[in-house]
Structures are given as C-alpha cells and as structure tokens.
Amino acid sequence: MPTKAAKNVLWVPLALLAFTALVAAFAPSGGAPEGAEPWVGADVAWMLTATGLVLLMTPGLSFFYGGMVQKKNVVSTLLQSFICMGLVSLIWVVVGFSLAFGESLGGIVGSPSTYLFFRGVGGATHPDLSPTIPLALFALFQLKFAIITPALVTGAFAERVRFTAYLLFICLFSVFIYAPLAHWTWHPEGFLRQWGVLDFAGGTVVHMSAGFAALAGVLVMGPRQSHKAKQAHSPANLPFVLLGTGMLWFGWFGFNAGSALAANDTAVLAFLTTNTASAAAMLGWLFLDMARGRKPTMLGACVAAVVGLVAITPGAGFVTVGQSILIGLVAGVVSNLAVHWKSRSELDDTLDVFPCHGVGGIVGMLATGIFAKDVGLASGETETFFHHLVALALVSVFTFGGSYILYRVTNLLIPLRVPAKEEEEGLDLSQHGESIG
C-alpha cells in the first residue's frame, strides 16, 4: 500500500489538471492567420475520416500488445496504451502542438507561445500547414500521431513498469522528444525538412523514435525476473493479437493516406502501397520461418503485418506499388532476423519493439531515400539518400540518448520498476487492482 506521504504527492497531478482546465477555459481563442484560404469540403471530409482511423490505432495497439503478455499483465498493458489518449491529448492542446508546429525557432522547435492552449487553432485554414482544411483539423490529425508514439514504447518494458512513473515519462517524452522531432521533420522550416529528408507519415518521427526510446527503456529498467530465470513466455490471448492487428491495419490507411492532407491521387497511392507492403512483409516473414524449419504462426503473421506497415510509412506517398512490395518483403525478413537475434541475447525487449518498429522504421527510411520519385538513388540522385543517412544518425542519437536521460530523470522522481514481489504478482493486481479473471 502507498505511504501517507506518497498518497499526498499523488494529489499533485489532480491539482495540475484542475489548474490547466481553469487556464484553458479562459484562454483567448485568437484569430485566423493572415492569408487563410477557404477550406475544401472533400479534403475536410477525408481528413475527419482519416483522423478517426488513426485514433482507432491506439485501442488496436492495446489489444495487439495486451494479447502478447502474460495473463496477469493484460489489463496493465491495455491501459498503458489507452491512457495515452487522455494524457497526450491534453499535453498537445496545452503546448505540444505549439512546440511541434508553432513559429520555428531556428528549425529546432516551435515557439511555445504560438498555439499555447490552442490559441489561434480554429476553423480557418493555414497557408503553410493546412491550406485546404481547418488548422484545428490538422492539429487533431497530428495529435493522433503524438498519442500512439509513446504507446508504442510500452511494449518494450511491459510487465515491469510502475504506472505512475510511466505517466511521468509520457509527459517528458511528448514535450522533449516527440514535439521537437516532429518540428524537425514536418514543419516547413524544420531543419530536416529543409535538408529534403522525406518522412511521408512518421517512419522517423513515430516509429524510429519509439523504437530507440524502447531500447533505452529496456537498458535502464533491465530484464524481467522471468526473463532472468529463462522461463517460457506464453501469450495470454492470441485472438486479441489478431484483433489488434486488424484494427492497426485498418487505422493505418488513415495514418498513411491521411498524410496527403487532401482527397487526391497521393492519398490513393499511399493507401495502395500501405496495404501491399504489409501483405508482402507478412508473407516474407512466414516463408522465411518455414524455410528455416519453423512452423508458420499466427503471432508471426500479425507481427510481420505490422512491420510492413511500419516500413512503408515514410515512403507511402513517394514510391510505386511495385517498390512497396520490395520494401515490405525486405522489412519482414530483416525484422524477423532481428527478433531472432534479440531472442538469443540478454536484451529483454518484451514485445520486440525495437526489432520491429525501430528496425522497420530504419528500413523504411533508407528505402525512401533509395526509391523516392525523382529524388532517390533509383532516380540517379544522391543528395536525398545522403541526407537520410545523416538524419538516421542524428535521430538515433537524439531519441536514444534523450530518452535514456528522461528515463533516468523519471527514475529519480518515481522508481520506474515495480518491486520484485509486485512483478511476480502481476501488474494487473499490484498496479490497478483489476484482473481479467
């Protein structure tokens, strides 16, 4: 049971939430930006749909991860993803969107004051960010990316993280890692965007950042007791995994095709390449398993499908459907090998976040530099690919190193790991007092 002092400390988040609500309720709304054009109805309709599709991905991720853990940790794993929908939504409204897409400060981060408490984020279009849809809709669409990124990280340290410490880490990660990286890559004046680095829908911003943050978390928290004892790990509910995969695949059409920000041919291309790459990755993973004498598993098919979705994300609107088959196939094989290597190491990445999202994101980023129409290596150009290599190094160092520091800071304030006795009991009961029965 928490001590009296610990219980008193837990009143602080509630007080902060109440203060935020009061400030937000009376914050000025601001006016429309200069040069705003009328919005386009078809684009608005599509982007509302795409935004809803992307939001569905986070509950899908809850099922995807929740089905893979032990039965005593299903509830905690589901909630670790789902809680991001609440916490990150408020961070985004207060300051996250402004840090990511506010007035650029040297191409590094947005000014916190530009859209503080969504000031000026309304029904008018924005000439640079959302020329055919309301800025508020653009902000909502981008919010869904900000929500799922820290949720992806949770699979790495599942079954051993303290819930309150995880909440603090989400806040720090969203402000100090995700928002600046989104600014670098997607803001018109972000320095990676200015270099010509291409990330159509988040291979760098979402998946590489989540993958490297996951790797840092694994190193900071160390392995589970069951992993040290080399106990076999049996997924609690494989149908949950299949359900989650279906929800993710369905939602990913909004994730990638929605990143065209319009109802146009680019959206259609992204929709097509997304489906095709996932299909190729699934088959590549299973055929490799069978060629190596293993049985084709439903779990492998589900993980592989997600790997294909990850890998095509940065280039979905920049490559052909034929190229998406190759990208998915390569990603499926490479991630399969990475998972196999990880399983033979001491690294306890519970649900293979780095081998799948980190490695899949890297494959996709490099493939985009190779195949991107008119500017990739396949088109005889070298500059874009070179910048992708430099960006890969910078993003890796920033997301891994930055996340490692944030984990250490979090651990100083709230211990990241639950005690061994609570880990043995399971996080469902020890952290939440609930179980699936």
C-alpha positions in Angstrom: 0.0 0.0 0.0 1.2 3.6 -0.7 2.5 5.5 2.3 0.7 8.6 3.5 3.4 10.8 2.0 3.1 9.0 -1.3 -0.7 9.5 -1.3 -0.3 13.2 -0.6 2.1 13.5 -3.6 -0.5 11.9 -5.9 -2.8 14.9 -5.3 -0.3 17.0 -7.3 -1.4 15.7 -10.8 -5.0 16.3 -10.0 -4.2 19.9 -8.9 -2.2 20.4 -12.1 -5.1 19.1 -14.2 -7.6 21.4 -12.4 -5.3 24.4 -12.9 -4.8 23.5 -16.6 -8.6 23.2 -17.1 -9.1 26.7 -15.5 -6.4 28.4 -17.6 -7.7 26.7 -20.8 -11.3 27.7 -20.1 -10.4 31.4 -20.0 -7.6 31.5 -22.6 -8.2 33.8 -25.6 -9.0 31.9 -28.8 -7.1 34.2 -31.2 -7.9 35.0 -34.8 -7.4 33.4 -38.1 -3.8 33.6 -39.6 -3.2 36.0 -42.4 -3.6 34.6 -46.0 -6.1 32.0 -45.0 -8.0 30.5 -47.9 -11.4 28.8 -47.8 -11.3 25.1 -46.9 -12.1 22.4 -49.4 -15.1 20.2 -48.4 -13.8 16.9 -49.9 -10.5 17.3 -48.1 -12.2 18.1 -44.8 -14.4 15.1 -45.1 -11.5 12.8 -45.9 -9.3 14.2 -43.1 -12.1 13.9 -40.5 -12.3 10.2 -41.5 -8.5 9.7 -41.5 -8.2 11.3 -38.1 -10.8 8.9 -36.7 -9.0 6.0 -38.3 -5.6 6.9 -36.8 -7.3 7.3 -33.3 -8.6 3.7 -33.7 -5.0 2.5 -33.9 -4.3 3.2 -30.3 -7.0 0.9 -29.0 -5.8 -1.6 -31.7 -2.3 -1.4 -30.2 -3.8 -2.0 -26.8 -5.2 -5.3 -28.0 -2.1 -6.1 -30.1 0.2 -5.7 -27.1 -2.3 -6.9 -24.5 -2.7 -10.3 -26.1 1.0 -11.0 -26.1 1.8 -10.6 -22.4 1.2 -13.0 -19.6 -2.4 -13.2 -18.3 -1.5 -11.4 -15.1 -0.4 -8.3 -17.0 -3.1 -8.0 -19.7 -5.1 -5.1 -18.0 -1.9 -3.1 -17.3 -0.7 -3.5 -20.8 -4.0 -2.5 -22.3 -4.2 0.6 -20.1 -0.6 1.7 -20.8 -1.5 2.3 -24.4 -5.1 3.5 -23.8 -4.1 6.1 -21.2 -2.1 8.0 -23.9 -5.3 9.0 -25.5 -6.1 11.1 -22.4 -2.7 12.3 -21.3 -1.2 13.2 -24.6 -4.4 14.9 -25.8 -4.1 17.5 -23.0 -0.4 18.0 -23.4 -1.0 18.6 -27.2 -3.6 21.2 -26.6 -1.6 23.0 -23.9 1.8 23.1 -25.5 2.6 20.1 -27.7 1.1 21.3 -30.9 2.9 24.7 -30.5 6.2 23.0 -29.9 5.8 20.9 -33.0 4.2 23.3 -35.4 4.4 26.7 -33.9 6.6 29.5 -35.2 10.0 27.9 -35.8 12.9 28.7 -33.5 15.9 28.0 -35.7 14.4 24.9 -37.3 14.7 23.1 -33.9 11.4 23.6 -32.1 8.3 25.6 -32.4 7.7 28.6 -30.1 5.6 27.5 -27.1 3.5 30.7 -27.3 2.3 30.3 -30.9 -0.5 28.0 -30.2 -0.4 27.8 -26.4 -3.7 26.3 -25.2 -4.7 26.1 -28.9 -4.8 29.9 -29.2 -5.5 30.6 -32.9 -6.3 27.0 -33.7 -9.7 27.1 -35.2 -11.8 26.7 -38.3 -9.6 28.8 -40.7 -7.0 27.2 -42.9 -3.3 27.8 -42.5 -1.3 28.8 -45.7 1.6 26.5 -44.8 0.3 23.8 -42.6 -3.2 23.2 -43.8 -4.0 25.1 -47.0 -7.3 23.3 -47.7 -8.5 22.1 -44.3 -9.1 24.0 -41.0 -6.0 24.3 -38.8 -7.9 22.7 -36.0 -8.4 19.6 -38.1 -4.7 19.4 -39.0 -3.9 19.7 -35.3 -6.3 16.9 -34.4 -4.8 14.7 -37.1 -1.3 15.3 -35.8 -2.5 14.7 -32.3 -3.3 11.1 -33.1 0.4 10.5 -34.1 1.5 12.1 -30.9 -0.8 9.7 -29.0 0.4 6.4 -30.5 4.1 7.1 -30.4 4.6 6.8 -26.6 2.1 4.0 -26.6 4.3 2.0 -29.0 7.2 2.3 -26.5 5.3 0.4 -23.8 5.7 -3.0 -25.4 9.5 -2.9 -24.6 9.1 -2.7 -20.8 5.8 -4.4 -20.4 5.2 -6.5 -17.2 7.6 -4.5 -15.0 7.0 -0.7 -15.2 5.3 1.3 -12.5 2.2 3.0 -13.8 2.8 6.4 -12.2 6.4 6.6 -13.4 5.2 5.7 -16.9 2.8 8.6 -16.9 5.6 11.0 -16.0 7.8 9.6 -18.8 5.0 10.1 -21.3 4.8 13.8 -20.4 8.6 14.2 -20.7 8.8 12.2 -23.9 6.0 14.1 -25.6 7.5 17.5 -24.8 11.2 16.9 -25.2 11.5 14.1 -27.8 8.3 13.9 -29.9 7.5 17.5 -30.4 11.0 18.7 -31.4 11.4 15.7 -33.8 8.0 16.4 -35.4 9.2 20.0 -35.9 12.5 19.0 -37.5 10.8 16.7 -39.9 7.3 18.1 -40.7 7.4 21.8 -40.0 8.1 23.8 -43.3 11.1 25.4 -41.6 12.3 22.3 -39.7 16.0 21.7 -40.4 15.5 18.0 -41.6 12.6 19.2 -43.8 14.8 21.9 -45.2 17.5 19.3 -46.0 15.0 17.4 -48.1 14.6 14.5 -45.7 11.4 12.7 -46.6 9.0 11.2 -44.0 5.6 10.9 -45.5 3.7 9.7 -42.4 6.0 9.1 -39.5 8.6 6.4 -40.1 11.2 8.7 -38.4 9.0 10.8 -36.2 6.9 7.9 -34.8 8.5 4.5 -35.4 12.2 5.2 -35.1 11.7 7.5 -32.1 9.5 4.8 -30.4 12.0 2.1 -31.3 15.0 3.9 -29.9 13.1 5.1 -26.8 12.1 1.5 -26.3 15.7 0.3 -26.5 16.8 2.9 -24.0 14.0 1.9 -21.6 15.0 -1.7 -21.8 18.6 -0.9 -20.8 17.5 1.4 -18.0 15.0 -1.0 -16.4 16.8 -4.2 -17.0 15.2 -7.7 -17.7 12.1 -9.1 -16.0 12.6 -11.7 -13.3 11.0 -14.3 -15.5 13.5 -13.4 -18.3 16.4 -13.8 -16.0 15.1 -17.2 -14.9 14.7 -18.1 -18.6 11.0 -19.0 -18.1 8.9 -19.7 -21.2 6.6 -16.8 -22.2 3.2 -17.8 -23.4 0.9 -15.1 -24.9 -2.3 -14.6 -22.9 -4.7 -14.2 -25.7 -3.8 -14.7 -29.4 -7.2 -13.6 -30.7 -6.5 -10.2 -29.0 -3.4 -10.0 -31.1 -5.2 -10.8 -34.3 -8.0 -8.2 -33.4 -5.4 -5.6 -32.6 -3.5 -6.3 -35.9 -6.7 -5.8 -37.9 -7.5 -2.6 -36.1 -4.0 -1.3 -36.7 -4.0 -2.3 -40.4 -7.4 -0.6 -40.9 -6.4 2.5 -39.0 -3.1 2.7 -40.9 -4.9 3.7 -44.0 -5.8 6.9 -42.2 -2.2 7.1 -40.8 -0.6 7.0 -44.3 -3.2 8.0 -46.8 -4.4 10.8 -44.5 -0.9 12.2 -44.5 -1.5 13.5 -48.0 -3.7 16.0 -46.2 -6.2 16.0 -49.1 -8.5 13.7 -51.0 -6.2 13.3 -54.0 -4.1 10.8 -56.0 -1.3 10.9 -53.4 -3.8 9.7 -50.8 -4.8 6.8 -53.1 -1.2 5.9 -53.8 -0.4 5.8 -50.1 -3.5 3.7 -49.4 -2.4 1.2 -52.0 1.3 1.0 -51.0 0.4 0.6 -47.4 -1.8 -2.4 -48.0 0.7 -4.0 -50.4 3.8 -3.6 -48.2 2.0 -5.1 -45.2 0.9 -8.1 -47.3 4.5 -8.6 -48.6 6.0 -8.4 -45.1 3.6 -10.9 -43.7 4.3 -13.5 -46.4 8.1 -12.8 -46.3 8.2 -13.4 -42.6 6.2 -16.6 -42.7 8.1 -18.0 -45.7 11.4 -17.3 -44.0 10.2 -19.2 -40.9 9.1 -22.2 -42.9 12.4 -22.2 -44.9 14.3 -22.3 -41.7 12.2 -25.3 -40.4 9.8 -23.4 -38.1 6.1 -23.6 -38.1 4.2 -20.6 -39.5 2.4 -19.0 -36.6 -0.5 -16.6 -36.3 1.6 -14.4 -33.9 4.4 -14.2 -36.6 1.9 -13.2 -39.3 0.4 -10.5 -37.1 3.8 -9.0 -36.1 5.0 -9.2 -39.7 1.9 -7.4 -41.0 2.7 -4.5 -38.6 6.3 -4.5 -39.6 5.3 -4.0 -43.2 3.0 -1.1 -42.2 5.9 0.5 -40.3 8.4 0.2 -43.1 6.2 1.7 -45.8 5.1 4.6 -43.6 8.0 7.1 -44.5 7.7 6.5 -48.2 4.0 5.6 -48.7 3.3 8.6 -50.9 6.7 8.7 -52.6 7.2 5.1 -54.0 5.4 2.9 -56.5 3.2 -0.1 -55.6 5.9 -2.4 -57.0 8.6 -0.8 -54.8 6.3 -1.2 -51.8 6.3 -5.0 -52.3 10.1 -5.0 -52.1 10.1 -2.7 -49.1 7.6 -4.8 -47.2 9.5 -8.0 -48.1 12.9 -6.7 -47.0 11.4 -5.3 -43.8 9.7 -8.6 -43.0 12.9 -10.6 -43.4 15.2 -8.1 -41.7 12.9 -7.7 -38.7 12.4 -11.5 -38.4 16.2 -11.9 -38.2 16.4 -9.0 -35.7 13.8 -10.6 -33.5 15.7 -13.9 -33.7 19.0 -12.2 -32.8 17.4 -10.4 -29.9 15.9 -13.7 -28.5 19.4 -15.1 -28.3 20.7 -12.0 -26.4 20.2 -10.8 -22.8 18.1 -7.9 -24.0 14.6 -8.1 -22.6 12.5 -6.1 -25.1 9.3 -7.8 -24.0 7.3 -7.4 -27.2 10.1 -6.7 -29.7 9.5 -3.0 -30.1 13.0 -2.2 -31.3 13.4 -5.1 -33.7 10.0 -4.4 -35.3 9.4 -0.6 -35.0 12.9 0.6 -34.7 14.4 -1.6 -37.3 11.3 -1.4 -39.5 11.5 2.4 -39.4 15.1 2.3 -40.4 14.5 0.0 -43.3 11.7 2.3 -44.5 13.7 5.5 -44.1 16.6 4.1 -46.1 14.2 2.6 -48.7 12.6 6.0 -49.1 16.0 7.6 -49.8 16.5 4.9 -52.5 13.1 4.8 -54.2 11.5 8.3 -53.7 10.3 9.5 -57.0 12.6 11.9 -58.8 15.0 12.4 -55.8 16.0 8.9 -54.7 19.0 6.8 -55.6 17.0 4.8 -58.1 16.4 8.1 -60.0 20.1 8.8 -60.2 20.2 11.3 -57.3 22.4 11.0 -54.3 21.7 14.1 -52.1 18.4 12.8 -50.6 19.9 9.4 -49.7 22.9 11.1 -48.1 20.7 13.4 -46.1 18.7 10.3 -45.0 21.9 8.7 -43.7 22.8 11.8 -41.7 19.3 12.1 -40.4 19.3 8.5 -39.4 22.4 9.0 -37.3 21.1 12.3 -35.7 17.6 10.9 -35.0 19.1 7.7 -33.5 21.4 9.6 -31.1 18.7 12.1 -30.2 15.9 9.7 -29.5 18.0 7.1 -27.8 20.2 9.5 -25.8 17.3 11.9 -25.0 15.0 9.1 -23.9 17.8 7.5 -21.8 18.1 10.8 -19.9 14.4 11.1 -19.4 14.2 7.6 -18.0 16.9 8.5 -15.5 15.2 11.7 -14.5 11.9 9.8 -14.1 13.5 7.2 -12.0 14.9 9.8 -9.7 11.4 11.2 -9.1 9.4 7.9 -9.2 11.1 4.5 -9.3 10.4 3.1 -12.8 10.3 -0.6 -11.8 7.8 -2.2 -9.5 9.2 -4.3 -6.7 10.0 -7.9 -7.4 7.1 -9.1 -5.3 4.6 -6.9 -7.3 6.2 -8.1 -10.6 5.6 -11.7 -9.6 2.0 -11.0 -8.6 1.4 -9.2 -11.9 0.8 -5.6 -12.7 -2.9 -6.0 -13.1 -3.5 -6.6 -9.4 -0.4 -4.8 -8.0 -0.8 -1.6 -10.0 -4.6 -1.4 -10.8 -6.4 -3.9 -8.5 -8.1 -5.5 -11.5 -7.7 -8.7 -13.5 -9.3 -10.4 -16.5 -10.3 -13.4 -14.2 
